[in-house]
């Protein structure tokens, strides 16, 4: 955050310097232009005066030209003078730019955007840490995530992406909390496969034991989508652990038929082959 504020301040200073320099040079340019135009008008007026002899007319024109040229200060002096006169405008632009940039990035502060930024920084730090370091901060990250998920403007896609990031580092407890929030708050817009993913994550969270939570989640997943390959595979594992070998084979055959993932098909087929080998012994 301090890095962003530093960049914003530097940008504002750059705008101030650029604006002040432009105004100064522009002021000098306008001053010279005005004197040139004034000289032309006076020269025409003098020429219209027919009562003046030609040599007097030339003398007056030359004299007026010298006066107007001397009236313009040297370039460096002119820049200093105009900078003093035009301090307010570039200062206004720089302050306005600073407020606008901060507003665009952090806006609206009243809705908690700065808190969201701090939450994302905590999440990224947690995900990039090693397993031992994550033990110390897991509780605080869970609390921050709960606050993040309780916000009414949190989108389903944000929660799902976060869940996948925690799943990739085997943080199944946090992943299960995120998927549970996703199901509770966005059940009308999420794919039905999320229910099977949730049951699978609970299975991993509970050390591959079919706890009551896992069984309830699996039953709901099969009810929502009876042909979901993840739910059918998990059902096959449950039947296999219960000694129901034939039922396990049926579930896995259905799972293999309904998945489009080549690696998943291969894994299921290996499980089926293992059961067949056991039955033939």
Residue pairs with C-beta under 8 A, 6 or more apart in sequence:
1 114
1 117
1 118
4 105
5 102
8 98
8 101
8 102
8 105
9 98
11 97
11 98
11 101
12 94
12 95
12 97
12 98
12 101
13 94
15 90
15 93
15 94
15 97
16 90
16 91
16 93
16 94
17 90
19 89
19 90
19 93
19 94
20 83
20 86
20 87
20 90
23 82
23 83
23 86
23 89
23 90
24 78
24 79
24 82
24 83
24 86
25 79
27 78
27 82
27 85
27 86
28 75
28 78
28 79
28 82
31 72
31 78
32 72
35 68
35 69
35 71
35 72
36 68
38 68
39 64
39 65
39 68
42 64
43 61
43 64
46 52
46 57
46 60
46 61
46 64
47 57
49 57
52 60
72 78
73 81
106 113
106 114
106 117
107 113
111 153
112 151
115 147
116 148
119 144
119 145
119 147
119 148
122 137
122 140
122 141
122 144
123 141
123 144
123 145
123 162
123 165
125 137
126 134
126 137
126 138
126 141
127 165
127 166
127 169
129 137
134 169
134 171
138 171
138 173
138 174
141 174
142 173
142 174
142 177
145 162
145 174
145 177
145 178
146 177
148 154
149 159
149 177
149 178
149 181
149 185
154 185
156 182
156 185
156 186
156 189
156 190
159 178
159 181
159 182
159 185
159 186
160 178
160 182
160 190
160 194
162 178
163 175
163 178
163 179
163 182
166 172
166 174
166 175
166 178
167 175
167 201
170 204
172 201
172 202
172 204
172 205
173 205
175 201
175 205
176 198
176 201
176 202
176 205
179 194
179 197
179 198
179 201
180 198
182 190
182 194
183 190
183 194
183 195
183 198
192 224
192 225
192 228
193 225
193 228
193 230
195 217
195 220
195 221
195 224
195 225
195 228
195 231
196 221
196 225
196 228
196 229
196 230
196 231
196 234
197 230
198 217
198 221
199 214
199 217
199 218
199 220
199 221
199 230
199 231
199 234
200 230
200 234
202 211
202 213
202 214
202 217
203 209
203 210
203 214
203 234
203 237
206 213
206 214
210 218
210 238
210 241
215 238
218 231
218 234
218 235
218 238
221 228
221 230
221 231
221 234
222 228
222 231
222 232
222 235
225 231
227 254
227 258
228 258
229 255
229 256
229 258
229 259
229 261
229 264
229 268
230 255
232 251
232 252
232 254
232 255
232 258
233 251
233 252
233 255
233 264
233 268
235 251
236 247
236 248
236 249
236 250
236 251
236 252
236 255
236 271
237 248
239 245
239 247
239 248
239 251
240 248
240 275
245 275
245 278
245 279
248 275
249 272
249 275
252 268
252 271
252 272
253 272
255 268
256 265
256 268
256 269
256 272
259 265
259 268
